[in-house]
Structures are given as C-alpha cells and as structure tokens.
Amino acid sequence: MSRAPEVTQRLRVDPVACEGIGLCAQVADRLIELDRWGYPIVAGDLDRSQVKEARRAVRACPRRALWLEETAEGDRR
C-alpha cells in the first residue's frame, strides 16, 4: 500500500506586485526577512506551526503580493 505524498505549504512572493512596504515582515518576522531595499525574502516550505503566521502575512499585504501554495513531497520548485 503506497502512501499519499505529504502536502506542505510554501510562502511565495510576486516580486513584480511587491512594492517593498515591509508590513509582511512585521507581521511574520520569523518567516520573512527584508533585503536591503525592503523587499521580502520568504522562507521555503513551512511546518504546521508556521502556517498561521504565514496566513497573517498574506492577509496583511496591501498589494496582495504574497500567497500560500500547496506543494506535494517531491515537488520542490
């Protein structure tokens, strides 16, 4: 019997939509760092304890430049 691949969440950023406001890093400081110009550098795959914080960052983004993406184990783009 084969197991279904484990689904994880990944925080993603659209660099074109992002204006470098930095609100996301204030809301989710353990997941998001800002580069020297104020644009987010996001964590890769999230564990279960990080998903809630990532969702708050997604909701806080005024440009809607962040989103959560589901990835299956082995699908690492």
matplotlib code that plots the C-alpha trace (Angstrom):
import matplotlib.pyplot as plt

x = [0.0, 1.6, 1.3, -0.1, 2.6, 2.6, 1.3, 3.1, 2.6, 5.1, 5.0, 5.5, 6.0, 5.3, 8.3, 6.5, 3.5, 5.5, 6.4, 8.7, 6.4, 7.6, 4.4, 4.7, 8.0, 6.5, 3.6, 5.7, 9.2, 10.2, 9.3, 10.1, 13.3, 13.7, 16.5, 18.4, 15.8, 12.9, 11.7, 10.8, 12.9, 10.5, 11.0, 10.6, 8.4, 6.5, 5.9, 2.5, 3.4, 4.4, 1.3, -0.9, 1.8, 2.2, -1.6, -1.5, 1.3, -0.7, -3.7, -1.7, 0.0, -1.6, -0.5, -1.6, 1.9, 2.1, 0.3, 0.4, 1.0, 0.5, 3.3, 3.5, 6.5, 9.0, 7.5, 10.1, 10.2]
y = [0.0, 3.3, 6.4, 9.6, 12.3, 14.7, 18.1, 21.2, 24.9, 27.3, 31.1, 32.7, 36.4, 38.1, 40.4, 42.5, 43.2, 43.8, 47.5, 46.7, 48.2, 45.6, 45.1, 41.3, 41.2, 43.0, 40.5, 37.4, 38.3, 34.6, 33.8, 36.9, 39.0, 42.1, 42.7, 46.0, 47.6, 46.5, 43.6, 40.3, 37.2, 34.4, 31.0, 27.9, 25.1, 25.8, 23.4, 23.3, 25.8, 28.4, 28.3, 30.5, 33.2, 33.0, 33.4, 36.6, 38.0, 37.1, 38.9, 41.9, 42.5, 45.7, 44.7, 41.1, 40.1, 37.1, 33.8, 30.3, 27.5, 23.8, 21.5, 17.8, 16.0, 15.7, 18.7, 21.3, 24.2]
z = [0.0, -1.1, 1.0, -0.5, -0.7, 2.2, 1.3, 2.7, 2.4, 0.9, 1.2, -2.1, -3.2, -6.5, -6.9, -9.6, -7.4, -4.3, -3.5, -0.6, 2.0, 4.6, 6.5, 5.9, 7.8, 10.7, 10.9, 10.3, 11.4, 11.9, 8.3, 6.3, 6.2, 4.2, 1.8, 1.8, -0.4, 1.8, -0.4, 1.3, 1.4, 2.3, 3.9, 1.8, 3.0, 6.2, 9.0, 10.6, 13.4, 10.8, 8.6, 10.8, 10.9, 7.1, 6.6, 8.7, 6.4, 3.3, 4.7, 5.7, 2.3, 0.8, -2.7, -2.5, -3.4, -1.0, -1.2, 0.2, -2.2, -1.5, -2.6, -2.6, -1.3, -4.2, -6.0, -5.0, -7.5]

ax = plt.figure().add_subplot(projection="3d")
ax.plot(x, y, z, "-o")
ax.set_aspect("equal")
plt.show()
